[in-house]
Amino acid sequence: MYDFKEKCPYCGGDASCETVDVGVGSVQSGPYICYECDSHEIHYNESDAKNPDGEFYYTTEERKIGWAKSPYVELAIMQIFKKIIQEIAEVEKKKYENSRLTLVE
């Protein structure tokens, strides 16, 4: 596991995220988190970023900069896991499609 570093857009402190070595490189496995001001990176799409009442979890400013000071770090983590799973599924789908043999008569 490796730690990548980034500057927090709120306080300028060091933010880091966990990554996982997948053999050909590293994949981010969690959001960047600034432990100085408790802000975190957010990854979202419009449908996942809304609560059951249809309101955004994140403010307009947070969505614009991709970071939040809101308490939804668990949501950010789940969104990153969803993105990773979708990327893995796409790679596996391409592998499967490329592995199929066609018979020539």
C-alpha contacts under 8 A as a table, 3 or more apart, distances in Angstrom:
res1	aa1	res2	aa2	distance
1	M	18	E	6.84
1	M	19	T	5.64
1	M	20	V	5.08
1	M	21	D	6.17
2	Y	18	E	6.24
2	Y	19	T	5.41
2	Y	20	V	6.80
2	Y	21	D	7.63
2	Y	26	S	7.84
3	D	16	S	6.14
3	D	17	C	5.74
3	D	18	E	5.26
3	D	19	T	6.34
4	F	16	S	5.45
4	F	17	C	5.74
4	F	18	E	7.00
4	F	19	T	7.51
5	K	14	D	6.48
5	K	15	A	5.62
5	K	16	S	4.54
5	K	17	C	7.00
5	K	32	Y	7.92
6	E	14	D	5.96
6	E	15	A	5.10
6	E	16	S	6.16
6	E	32	Y	7.48
7	K	12	G	5.37
7	K	13	G	5.70
7	K	14	D	5.02
7	K	15	A	5.66
8	C	11	C	5.78
8	C	12	G	4.64
8	C	13	G	5.26
8	C	14	D	6.11
8	C	15	A	5.71
8	C	34	C	6.18
8	C	39	S	7.66
9	P	12	G	5.72
9	P	67	W	7.57
10	Y	37	C	7.78
10	Y	39	S	7.59
11	C	36	E	7.73
11	C	37	C	6.79
13	G	34	C	6.67
13	G	36	E	6.40
14	D	34	C	6.19
14	D	35	Y	7.90
14	D	36	E	7.85
15	A	32	Y	5.70
15	A	33	I	5.08
15	A	34	C	4.19
15	A	35	Y	6.93
16	S	31	P	7.98
16	S	32	Y	4.89
16	S	33	I	5.59
16	S	34	C	6.76
17	C	28	Q	7.05
17	C	29	S	7.46
17	C	30	G	5.75
17	C	31	P	5.58
17	C	32	Y	4.32
17	C	33	I	6.32
18	E	28	Q	6.16
18	E	29	S	5.61
18	E	30	G	5.57
18	E	31	P	7.58
18	E	32	Y	7.78
19	T	26	S	5.99
19	T	27	V	5.28
19	T	28	Q	4.24
19	T	29	S	4.89
19	T	30	G	7.04
20	V	26	S	5.33
20	V	27	V	5.29
20	V	28	Q	6.46
20	V	29	S	6.27
21	D	24	V	7.47
21	D	25	G	5.73
21	D	26	S	4.34
21	D	27	V	6.46
22	V	25	G	5.76
22	V	26	S	5.75
22	V	27	V	6.87
23	G	26	S	7.56
28	Q	31	P	7.57
29	S	80	I	6.89
29	S	81	F	6.87
29	S	84	I	7.81
30	G	76	A	7.97
30	G	77	I	5.48
30	G	80	I	6.35
30	G	81	F	7.59
31	P	40	H	6.44
31	P	41	E	5.30
31	P	42	I	6.77
31	P	76	A	6.52
31	P	77	I	6.01
31	P	80	I	7.07
32	Y	40	H	5.60
32	Y	41	E	5.13
33	I	38	D	6.76
33	I	39	S	6.00
33	I	40	H	4.36
33	I	41	E	6.47
34	C	37	C	5.95
34	C	38	D	5.30
34	C	39	S	5.36
34	C	40	H	6.12
35	Y	38	D	5.02
35	Y	39	S	7.37
37	C	69	K	7.92
38	D	69	K	6.55
39	S	67	W	6.86
39	S	68	A	5.47
39	S	69	K	4.32
39	S	70	S	7.19
40	H	67	W	5.50
40	H	68	A	5.44
40	H	69	K	6.55
40	H	73	V	6.57
40	H	76	A	7.94
41	E	66	G	5.88
41	E	67	W	4.25
41	E	68	A	6.32
41	E	76	A	7.19
42	I	63	R	7.77
42	I	66	G	5.26
42	I	67	W	5.27
42	I	68	A	6.62
42	I	76	A	5.17
43	H	66	G	6.93
43	H	76	A	6.09
43	H	79	Q	6.01
43	H	80	I	6.33
44	Y	48	D	6.21
44	Y	49	A	5.85
44	Y	76	A	7.45
44	Y	79	Q	6.15
45	N	48	D	5.51
45	N	49	A	6.11
46	E	49	A	5.37
46	E	50	K	6.94
47	S	50	K	6.03
48	D	79	Q	7.80
49	A	56	F	5.54
49	A	57	Y	5.72
49	A	58	Y	7.16
50	K	53	D	7.52
50	K	54	G	5.24
50	K	55	E	5.08
50	K	56	F	4.23
50	K	57	Y	5.59
51	N	54	G	5.36
51	N	55	E	5.49
51	N	56	F	6.24
51	N	57	Y	6.28
52	P	55	E	7.46
56	F	59	T	6.89
57	Y	72	Y	7.59
58	Y	62	E	5.81
58	Y	63	R	6.22
58	Y	68	A	6.94
58	Y	70	S	7.11
59	T	62	E	5.08
59	T	63	R	6.24
60	T	63	R	5.22
60	T	64	K	6.14
61	E	64	K	5.00
61	E	65	I	6.33
62	E	65	I	5.45
62	E	66	G	5.69
62	E	67	W	5.26
62	E	68	A	5.02
62	E	69	K	7.81
63	R	66	G	5.11
63	R	67	W	6.95
63	R	68	A	7.76
70	S	73	V	7.60
72	Y	75	L	5.26
72	Y	76	A	6.53
73	V	76	A	4.99
73	V	77	I	6.27
74	E	77	I	5.07
74	E	78	M	6.25
75	L	78	M	5.11
75	L	79	Q	6.17
76	A	79	Q	5.15
76	A	80	I	6.36
77	I	80	I	5.22
77	I	81	F	6.32
78	M	81	F	5.06
78	M	82	K	6.15
79	Q	82	K	5.03
79	Q	83	K	6.23
80	I	83	K	5.02
80	I	84	I	6.19
81	F	84	I	5.07
81	F	85	I	6.12
82	K	85	I	5.16
82	K	86	Q	6.16
83	K	86	Q	5.13
83	K	87	E	6.22
84	I	87	E	5.12
84	I	88	I	6.17
85	I	88	I	5.11
85	I	89	A	6.05
86	Q	89	A	5.06
86	Q	90	E	6.19
87	E	90	E	5.11
87	E	91	V	6.31
88	I	91	V	5.13
88	I	92	E	6.16
89	A	92	E	5.10
89	A	93	K	6.03
90	E	93	K	5.03
90	E	94	K	6.26
91	V	94	K	5.18
91	V	95	K	6.21
92	E	95	K	4.98
92	E	96	Y	6.14
93	K	96	Y	5.11
93	K	97	E	6.16
94	K	97	E	5.05
94	K	98	N	6.03
95	K	98	N	5.17
95	K	99	S	6.09
96	Y	99	S	5.12
96	Y	100	R	6.54
97	E	100	R	5.69
